Amino acid sequence: MTTEIDMKPYFKKYEAIMSKVDSVFHKMKGDFPQEVACKQGCSDCCHAMFDLSLIEALYVNHHFNQQFTGDKKNALIEKANKSDRQAYKIKKNAYKSSQEGKEEAEVIEEVSRMRIRCPLLGEKDLCEMYEFRPIACRVYGIPQAVNGKGRTCGFSGFKEGESYPTFNRDIIHDMLVVISNEIVQSIGSKHKKMGDLLVPLSMAIITDYNEEYLGIGSDKENAETKREGKDDSSDK
């Protein structure tokens, strides 16, 4: 990610939300110790499909590039590329199904059941970036409302039909979109709708969030920057 844009204020806002989310999860785990089955080595959530808001994608990308270098980084990027191709294929088929007349709710339900191994899931089924994992990973094991529909981990002990405190992911999503749009406005991006964009974690890892991608500067300036980069590389 480009170093000329100060994301610290937005990362701080995001981390404040993460802290509240963690508090909710730990309270649920304390109140329902038999039902919350999350434990070290369990990786069910690491195969679930979900997308990240712009602020989450930037946050993951930033810490990924800080934490990994050399062969390790290249290996993770290769895994991310593989995961991203799988996600693209699934979403392409889902779009085709919707165009053929299948109900949107049914398509969404089918996609939610799809499984893709997270590129950050290590060989011992431990997260390579656990401290900086997205919010969806942090609340996977407790009852949630997503798009107005209740969900919970299949390994949990929460019983269908019974009433439990429920974490509303939709509210958190709206909060993240607000921060994302603040970023878009503050950097003067020409991509006005970028704050509403959602991407898989794999895409967040492999994307170069530079000025051109973020829509900063004129098309002429971006073209000149790209041309200068090519000229520099040809001299090496």
C-alpha positions as CSV (number, residue, x, y, z in Angstrom):
1,M,0.0,0.0,0.0
2,T,1.2,3.5,-0.8
3,T,3.1,5.2,2.1
4,E,1.9,8.7,1.1
5,I,-1.6,8.2,2.5
6,D,-1.9,8.3,6.3
7,M,-4.3,5.5,7.1
8,K,-3.6,5.5,10.9
9,P,-6.7,7.5,11.9
10,Y,-8.9,5.1,10.0
11,F,-7.1,2.0,11.3
12,K,-7.5,3.4,14.8
13,K,-11.3,3.6,14.2
14,Y,-11.3,0.1,12.8
15,E,-9.4,-1.2,15.7
16,A,-11.8,0.4,18.1
17,I,-14.6,-1.6,16.4
18,M,-12.5,-4.8,16.6
19,S,-12.0,-4.3,20.3
20,K,-15.8,-4.0,20.9
21,V,-16.4,-7.1,18.7
22,D,-13.8,-9.1,20.7
23,S,-15.5,-8.0,23.9
24,V,-18.8,-9.3,22.6
25,F,-17.3,-12.6,21.6
26,H,-15.5,-13.1,25.0
27,K,-18.7,-12.3,26.8
28,M,-20.7,-14.9,24.8
29,K,-17.9,-17.4,25.4
30,G,-18.1,-16.7,29.1
31,D,-21.9,-16.9,29.2
32,F,-22.2,-20.0,27.0
33,P,-19.0,-22.0,27.5
34,Q,-20.5,-25.2,26.4
35,E,-22.0,-23.7,23.2
36,V,-19.0,-21.7,21.9
37,A,-16.8,-24.5,20.5
38,C,-13.9,-22.2,19.3
39,K,-10.5,-23.5,20.2
40,Q,-6.9,-23.5,18.9
41,G,-6.6,-25.7,15.9
42,C,-10.3,-25.4,14.9
43,S,-10.3,-24.0,11.4
44,D,-13.9,-24.2,10.2
45,C,-14.2,-20.4,9.9
46,C,-11.0,-20.4,7.9
47,H,-12.8,-22.2,5.0
48,A,-15.9,-19.9,5.0
49,M,-16.5,-17.4,2.2
50,F,-16.9,-13.8,3.1
51,D,-15.9,-10.4,1.8
52,L,-14.1,-7.5,3.3
53,S,-14.9,-3.8,3.3
54,L,-12.4,-1.3,2.0
55,I,-11.1,-0.4,5.5
56,E,-10.7,-4.1,6.4
57,A,-8.9,-4.8,3.1
58,L,-6.5,-1.9,3.5
59,Y,-5.8,-3.0,7.1
60,V,-5.1,-6.6,6.2
61,N,-3.0,-5.6,3.2
62,H,-1.0,-3.1,5.4
63,H,-0.1,-5.7,8.1
64,F,0.5,-8.5,5.5
65,N,3.1,-6.3,3.8
66,Q,4.7,-5.4,7.2
67,Q,4.8,-8.9,8.5
68,F,6.0,-10.9,5.5
69,T,8.9,-10.7,3.1
70,G,10.9,-12.9,0.7
71,D,10.0,-16.5,0.1
72,K,7.4,-16.6,2.8
73,K,5.5,-13.6,1.4
74,N,5.7,-15.0,-2.2
75,A,4.3,-18.4,-1.0
76,L,1.4,-16.7,0.7
77,I,0.7,-14.6,-2.4
78,E,0.7,-17.7,-4.5
79,K,-1.9,-19.3,-2.1
80,A,-3.9,-16.1,-2.2
81,N,-4.0,-16.1,-6.0
82,K,-5.2,-19.7,-6.0
83,S,-8.0,-18.9,-3.4
84,D,-9.0,-15.8,-5.4
85,R,-9.4,-17.8,-8.6
86,Q,-11.7,-20.2,-6.7
87,A,-13.7,-17.4,-5.2
88,Y,-14.1,-15.8,-8.6
89,K,-15.4,-19.0,-10.1
90,I,-17.9,-19.5,-7.3
91,K,-19.2,-16.0,-7.7
92,K,-19.3,-16.3,-11.5
93,N,-21.5,-19.4,-11.2
94,A,-23.7,-17.6,-8.6
95,Y,-24.2,-14.7,-10.9
96,K,-25.1,-17.1,-13.7
97,S,-27.7,-18.8,-11.4
98,S,-29.3,-15.5,-10.5
99,Q,-29.5,-14.5,-14.2
100,E,-31.2,-17.8,-14.9
101,G,-33.9,-16.9,-12.4
102,K,-32.9,-18.5,-9.2
103,E,-34.0,-16.6,-6.1
104,E,-31.4,-14.2,-4.6
105,A,-31.8,-15.6,-1.1
106,E,-31.2,-19.2,-2.5
107,V,-28.1,-18.1,-4.4
108,I,-26.7,-16.4,-1.3
109,E,-27.4,-19.5,0.8
110,E,-25.6,-21.7,-1.7
111,V,-22.5,-19.4,-1.7
112,S,-22.4,-19.3,2.1
113,R,-22.1,-23.1,2.1
114,M,-19.1,-23.1,-0.3
115,R,-15.7,-23.8,1.2
116,I,-12.3,-22.3,0.3
117,R,-9.2,-22.6,2.4
118,C,-8.0,-19.2,3.6
119,P,-4.5,-18.4,2.2
120,L,-3.5,-17.3,5.7
121,L,-4.3,-20.7,7.2
122,G,-1.0,-22.4,8.0
123,E,-0.1,-26.0,7.8
124,K,-0.9,-26.6,11.5
125,D,-4.3,-25.0,11.0
126,L,-3.2,-21.9,12.7
127,C,-3.8,-18.4,11.3
128,E,-0.6,-16.7,10.0
129,M,-2.1,-13.2,10.9
130,Y,-4.3,-14.1,13.9
131,E,-3.8,-10.7,15.6
132,F,-5.0,-8.9,12.5
133,R,-7.7,-11.3,11.4
134,P,-11.0,-9.7,10.0
135,I,-14.1,-9.2,12.1
136,A,-15.9,-12.1,10.4
137,C,-13.2,-14.5,11.8
138,R,-13.5,-13.0,15.3
139,V,-17.2,-13.7,15.7
140,Y,-17.7,-16.9,13.6
141,G,-18.4,-19.2,16.6
142,I,-21.3,-17.2,18.1
143,P,-24.9,-16.6,16.9
144,Q,-25.0,-13.9,14.2
145,A,-27.5,-12.0,12.0
146,V,-26.1,-11.6,8.5
147,N,-28.4,-9.9,5.9
148,G,-31.1,-10.3,8.4
149,K,-30.7,-14.1,8.7
150,G,-29.5,-16.0,11.7
151,R,-26.2,-18.0,11.4
152,T,-23.9,-19.8,13.6
153,C,-21.0,-22.3,13.4
154,G,-21.9,-25.9,12.7
155,F,-19.6,-27.1,15.4
156,S,-21.2,-24.9,18.1
157,G,-23.6,-26.2,20.7
158,F,-26.2,-23.5,20.0
159,K,-29.6,-25.3,19.4
160,E,-31.8,-24.3,16.5
161,G,-35.1,-22.9,17.7
162,E,-33.8,-21.6,21.0
163,S,-33.2,-17.9,21.7
164,Y,-29.7,-16.6,22.3
165,P,-28.1,-13.1,22.2
166,T,-27.2,-12.5,18.6
167,F,-24.4,-10.5,17.2
168,N,-25.7,-8.2,14.4
169,R,-23.0,-8.3,11.6
170,D,-25.2,-5.9,9.5
171,I,-24.7,-3.1,11.9
172,I,-20.9,-3.6,12.0
173,H,-20.9,-3.8,8.2
174,D,-22.6,-0.4,8.0
175,M,-20.0,1.1,10.4
176,L,-17.2,-0.2,8.3
177,V,-18.7,1.2,5.1
178,V,-18.9,4.6,6.8
179,I,-15.2,4.5,7.6
180,S,-14.5,3.2,4.1
181,N,-16.4,6.1,2.5
182,E,-14.5,8.6,4.8
183,I,-11.3,7.3,3.3
184,V,-12.6,7.7,-0.2
185,Q,-13.6,11.3,0.5
186,S,-10.5,12.3,2.3
187,I,-8.1,11.1,-0.4
188,G,-10.2,12.7,-3.1
189,S,-10.6,9.4,-5.0
190,K,-12.3,9.6,-8.4
191,H,-13.8,6.2,-7.6
192,K,-16.7,7.6,-5.6
193,K,-18.3,4.2,-5.0
194,M,-15.1,2.5,-3.9
195,G,-16.2,2.7,-0.2
196,D,-19.0,0.3,-0.9
197,L,-16.7,-2.2,-2.6
198,L,-16.4,-5.7,-1.0
199,V,-13.5,-8.0,-1.8
200,P,-12.3,-11.5,-0.6
201,L,-9.4,-11.6,1.8
202,S,-7.3,-13.2,-1.0
203,M,-7.9,-10.1,-3.2
204,A,-7.0,-7.8,-0.3
205,I,-3.6,-9.6,0.0
206,I,-2.6,-9.5,-3.6
207,T,-3.8,-6.0,-4.4
208,D,-1.4,-3.1,-4.7
209,Y,-3.3,-0.2,-3.1
210,N,-1.3,2.5,-4.8
211,E,-2.5,5.9,-6.0
212,E,-3.7,4.6,-9.3
213,Y,-5.8,1.8,-7.8
214,L,-7.2,4.2,-5.2
215,G,-8.1,6.8,-7.9
216,I,-5.8,9.6,-6.7
217,G,-4.5,12.1,-9.2
218,S,-5.4,12.6,-12.8
219,D,-5.4,9.9,-15.5
220,K,-2.5,11.7,-17.1
221,E,-0.4,11.6,-13.9
222,N,-1.1,8.0,-13.3
223,A,-0.1,7.1,-16.9
224,E,3.1,9.1,-16.5
225,T,3.9,7.3,-13.2
226,K,3.3,3.9,-14.9
227,R,5.5,4.8,-17.9
228,E,8.3,6.1,-15.6
229,G,8.1,2.8,-13.7
230,K,8.5,0.8,-16.9
231,D,11.4,3.1,-18.0
232,D,13.2,2.6,-14.7
233,S,12.8,-1.2,-14.9
234,S,14.2,-1.3,-18.4
235,D,17.4,0.4,-17.2
236,K,18.0,-2.3,-14.6
